[in-house]
Amino acid sequence: MLRIAVQSKGRLFEDTISLLAEAGIKVSSSKRTLLVQSSNFPIEVLYLRDDDIPQSVASGVADLGIVGQNEYEERAEDAEVVRPLGFSKCRLSLAVPKGEDYYGLKWFEGKKIATSYPNILRRFMQENRIAADIHVITGSVEISPGIGLADAIFDIVSSGSTLVSNNLVEVESVMQSEA
């Protein structure tokens, strides 16, 4: 039996379920059942949080996982990328409050940056010799500058509409990602 770990909700979940359906693999997508068996293939689907998928594959709990490159890079687990699937495309970017006098990467020197991706951000800042204060939060990153929690953010950007809604401007794209 092949066990595939997939994200339990969100856009990547929807795109993955569509991919499985296109391949003719029938699985229930019930939000209450976390491990389901395909009705027509010897496959089990394990629904997990996206940040738990790399570890589940590396530890052998799942045979393979479908996850964004961003999560794979952030978790740095010992698992092999078989191939990009070409969906759920986004980027990891730095954003600052609208109206801020941004003059390049050196702007971040000594600034507090909120993110759910501290490892990727830390590597980027080290490569660019910038000493910033990385503040780790697990959700609603975009609100951080507006409530005084951070000077800037580092987060996933797809269309940019969430940034606009929170009066932020994308200033640096650090990494492209897809499933």
Contacts in CASP RR format, 6 or more apart in sequence:
PFRMAT RR
TARGET T0000
AUTHOR 0000-0000-0000
METHOD contacts of the structure
MODEL  1
MLRIAVQSKGRLFEDTISLLAEAGIKVSSSKRTLLVQSSNFPIEVLYLRD
DDIPQSVASGVADLGIVGQNEYEERAEDAEVVRPLGFSKCRLSLAVPKGE
DYYGLKWFEGKKIATSYPNILRRFMQENRIAADIHVITGSVEISPGIGLA
DAIFDIVSSGSTLVSNNLVEVESVMQSEA
1 37 0 8 1.000
1 42 0 8 1.000
1 43 0 8 1.000
1 44 0 8 1.000
2 41 0 8 1.000
2 42 0 8 1.000
2 43 0 8 1.000
2 44 0 8 1.000
2 63 0 8 1.000
2 64 0 8 1.000
3 43 0 8 1.000
3 44 0 8 1.000
3 45 0 8 1.000
3 46 0 8 1.000
3 61 0 8 1.000
3 62 0 8 1.000
3 63 0 8 1.000
3 64 0 8 1.000
4 43 0 8 1.000
4 44 0 8 1.000
4 45 0 8 1.000
4 46 0 8 1.000
4 62 0 8 1.000
4 63 0 8 1.000
4 64 0 8 1.000
4 65 0 8 1.000
4 66 0 8 1.000
5 46 0 8 1.000
5 48 0 8 1.000
5 52 0 8 1.000
5 53 0 8 1.000
5 56 0 8 1.000
5 57 0 8 1.000
5 61 0 8 1.000
5 62 0 8 1.000
5 64 0 8 1.000
5 65 0 8 1.000
5 66 0 8 1.000
5 67 0 8 1.000
6 12 0 8 1.000
6 13 0 8 1.000
6 16 0 8 1.000
6 17 0 8 1.000
6 45 0 8 1.000
6 46 0 8 1.000
6 47 0 8 1.000
6 48 0 8 1.000
6 53 0 8 1.000
6 65 0 8 1.000
6 66 0 8 1.000
7 13 0 8 1.000
7 16 0 8 1.000
7 47 0 8 1.000
7 48 0 8 1.000
7 49 0 8 1.000
7 50 0 8 1.000
7 53 0 8 1.000
7 66 0 8 1.000
7 67 0 8 1.000
8 31 0 8 1.000
8 34 0 8 1.000
8 47 0 8 1.000
8 48 0 8 1.000
8 49 0 8 1.000
9 31 0 8 1.000
11 88 0 8 1.000
11 158 0 8 1.000
12 50 0 8 1.000
12 66 0 8 1.000
12 67 0 8 1.000
12 68 0 8 1.000
12 88 0 8 1.000
12 179 0 8 1.000
13 29 0 8 1.000
13 47 0 8 1.000
15 87 0 8 1.000
15 88 0 8 1.000
15 179 0 8 1.000
16 66 0 8 1.000
16 179 0 8 1.000
17 27 0 8 1.000
17 29 0 8 1.000
19 66 0 8 1.000
19 85 0 8 1.000
19 87 0 8 1.000
20 27 0 8 1.000
20 45 0 8 1.000
24 40 0 8 1.000
24 41 0 8 1.000
25 38 0 8 1.000
25 40 0 8 1.000
25 41 0 8 1.000
25 43 0 8 1.000
26 38 0 8 1.000
26 39 0 8 1.000
26 40 0 8 1.000
26 41 0 8 1.000
27 36 0 8 1.000
27 37 0 8 1.000
27 38 0 8 1.000
27 39 0 8 1.000
27 43 0 8 1.000
27 45 0 8 1.000
28 36 0 8 1.000
30 36 0 8 1.000
33 47 0 8 1.000
34 46 0 8 1.000
34 47 0 8 1.000
34 48 0 8 1.000
35 44 0 8 1.000
35 45 0 8 1.000
35 46 0 8 1.000
35 47 0 8 1.000
36 44 0 8 1.000
36 45 0 8 1.000
36 47 0 8 1.000
37 43 0 8 1.000
37 44 0 8 1.000
37 45 0 8 1.000
38 44 0 8 1.000
38 45 0 8 1.000
46 56 0 8 1.000
46 61 0 8 1.000
46 62 0 8 1.000
48 56 0 8 1.000
50 67 0 8 1.000
50 68 0 8 1.000
50 71 0 8 1.000
51 71 0 8 1.000
51 74 0 8 1.000
51 75 0 8 1.000
53 62 0 8 1.000
53 65 0 8 1.000
53 66 0 8 1.000
53 67 0 8 1.000
53 71 0 8 1.000
54 67 0 8 1.000
54 71 0 8 1.000
54 72 0 8 1.000
54 75 0 8 1.000
54 77 0 8 1.000
54 79 0 8 1.000
55 75 0 8 1.000
55 77 0 8 1.000
56 62 0 8 1.000
56 65 0 8 1.000
57 63 0 8 1.000
57 64 0 8 1.000
57 65 0 8 1.000
57 77 0 8 1.000
57 79 0 8 1.000
58 77 0 8 1.000
58 78 0 8 1.000
58 79 0 8 1.000
64 82 0 8 1.000
66 85 0 8 1.000
66 179 0 8 1.000
67 179 0 8 1.000
68 88 0 8 1.000
68 177 0 8 1.000
68 178 0 8 1.000
68 179 0 8 1.000
69 81 0 8 1.000
69 84 0 8 1.000
69 175 0 8 1.000
69 176 0 8 1.000
69 177 0 8 1.000
69 178 0 8 1.000
69 179 0 8 1.000
70 90 0 8 1.000
70 92 0 8 1.000
70 117 0 8 1.000
70 120 0 8 1.000
70 156 0 8 1.000
70 175 0 8 1.000
70 177 0 8 1.000
72 79 0 8 1.000
72 81 0 8 1.000
73 119 0 8 1.000
73 120 0 8 1.000
73 175 0 8 1.000
73 177 0 8 1.000
74 117 0 8 1.000
74 118 0 8 1.000
74 119 0 8 1.000
74 120 0 8 1.000
76 119 0 8 1.000
84 178 0 8 1.000
84 179 0 8 1.000
85 178 0 8 1.000
85 179 0 8 1.000
86 178 0 8 1.000
86 179 0 8 1.000
87 178 0 8 1.000
87 179 0 8 1.000
88 178 0 8 1.000
88 179 0 8 1.000
89 158 0 8 1.000
89 176 0 8 1.000
89 177 0 8 1.000
89 178 0 8 1.000
90 156 0 8 1.000
90 157 0 8 1.000
90 158 0 8 1.000
90 176 0 8 1.000
90 177 0 8 1.000
90 178 0 8 1.000
91 156 0 8 1.000
91 157 0 8 1.000
91 173 0 8 1.000
91 174 0 8 1.000
91 175 0 8 1.000
91 176 0 8 1.000
91 177 0 8 1.000
92 117 0 8 1.000
92 120 0 8 1.000
92 154 0 8 1.000
92 155 0 8 1.000
92 156 0 8 1.000
92 157 0 8 1.000
92 173 0 8 1.000
92 174 0 8 1.000
92 175 0 8 1.000
92 177 0 8 1.000
93 154 0 8 1.000
93 155 0 8 1.000
93 157 0 8 1.000
93 170 0 8 1.000
93 171 0 8 1.000
93 172 0 8 1.000
93 173 0 8 1.000
93 174 0 8 1.000
94 108 0 8 1.000
94 113 0 8 1.000
94 152 0 8 1.000
94 153 0 8 1.000
94 154 0 8 1.000
94 170 0 8 1.000
94 171 0 8 1.000
94 172 0 8 1.000
94 174 0 8 1.000
95 142 0 8 1.000
95 152 0 8 1.000
95 153 0 8 1.000
95 154 0 8 1.000
95 155 0 8 1.000
95 157 0 8 1.000
95 163 0 8 1.000
95 168 0 8 1.000
95 169 0 8 1.000
95 170 0 8 1.000
95 171 0 8 1.000
96 102 0 8 1.000
96 107 0 8 1.000
96 145 0 8 1.000
96 151 0 8 1.000
96 152 0 8 1.000
96 168 0 8 1.000
96 169 0 8 1.000
96 171 0 8 1.000
97 145 0 8 1.000
97 146 0 8 1.000
97 151 0 8 1.000
97 152 0 8 1.000
97 167 0 8 1.000
97 168 0 8 1.000
97 169 0 8 1.000
98 167 0 8 1.000
98 168 0 8 1.000
98 169 0 8 1.000
99 169 0 8 1.000
100 107 0 8 1.000
100 169 0 8 1.000
102 169 0 8 1.000
102 171 0 8 1.000
104 171 0 8 1.000
104 172 0 8 1.000
105 128 0 8 1.000
105 130 0 8 1.000
105 172 0 8 1.000
106 130 0 8 1.000
107 171 0 8 1.000
108 125 0 8 1.000
108 130 0 8 1.000
108 132 0 8 1.000
108 152 0 8 1.000
109 130 0 8 1.000
109 131 0 8 1.000
109 132 0 8 1.000
110 131 0 8 1.000
110 132 0 8 1.000
110 133 0 8 1.000
111 132 0 8 1.000
111 133 0 8 1.000
111 150 0 8 1.000
111 151 0 8 1.000
111 152 0 8 1.000
112 132 0 8 1.000
112 133 0 8 1.000
112 135 0 8 1.000
112 149 0 8 1.000
112 150 0 8 1.000
112 151 0 8 1.000
112 152 0 8 1.000
113 121 0 8 1.000
113 132 0 8 1.000
113 133 0 8 1.000
113 134 0 8 1.000
113 135 0 8 1.000
113 150 0 8 1.000
113 151 0 8 1.000
113 152 0 8 1.000
113 153 0 8 1.000
113 154 0 8 1.000
114 135 0 8 1.000
114 136 0 8 1.000
114 137 0 8 1.000
114 141 0 8 1.000
114 144 0 8 1.000
114 145 0 8 1.000
114 149 0 8 1.000
114 150 0 8 1.000
114 152 0 8 1.000
114 153 0 8 1.000
114 154 0 8 1.000
115 121 0 8 1.000
115 134 0 8 1.000
115 135 0 8 1.000
115 136 0 8 1.000
115 137 0 8 1.000
115 141 0 8 1.000
115 153 0 8 1.000
115 154 0 8 1.000
115 155 0 8 1.000
116 136 0 8 1.000
116 137 0 8 1.000
116 138 0 8 1.000
116 139 0 8 1.000
116 141 0 8 1.000
116 155 0 8 1.000
117 154 0 8 1.000
117 155 0 8 1.000
118 134 0 8 1.000
118 136 0 8 1.000
120 154 0 8 1.000
120 174 0 8 1.000
120 175 0 8 1.000
121 134 0 8 1.000
121 154 0 8 1.000
121 174 0 8 1.000
122 134 0 8 1.000
124 174 0 8 1.000
124 175 0 8 1.000
125 131 0 8 1.000
125 132 0 8 1.000
125 134 0 8 1.000
135 144 0 8 1.000
135 149 0 8 1.000
135 150 0 8 1.000
137 144 0 8 1.000
137 149 0 8 1.000
141 153 0 8 1.000
141 154 0 8 1.000
141 155 0 8 1.000
142 153 0 8 1.000
142 155 0 8 1.000
142 162 0 8 1.000
142 163 0 8 1.000
142 165 0 8 1.000
142 166 0 8 1.000
142 168 0 8 1.000
143 149 0 8 1.000
143 166 0 8 1.000
144 150 0 8 1.000
144 153 0 8 1.000
145 151 0 8 1.000
145 152 0 8 1.000
145 153 0 8 1.000
145 166 0 8 1.000
145 168 0 8 1.000
146 166 0 8 1.000
146 167 0 8 1.000
153 168 0 8 1.000
154 174 0 8 1.000
156 177 0 8 1.000
157 163 0 8 1.000
157 170 0 8 1.000
157 173 0 8 1.000
160 170 0 8 1.000
163 169 0 8 1.000
163 170 0 8 1.000
END
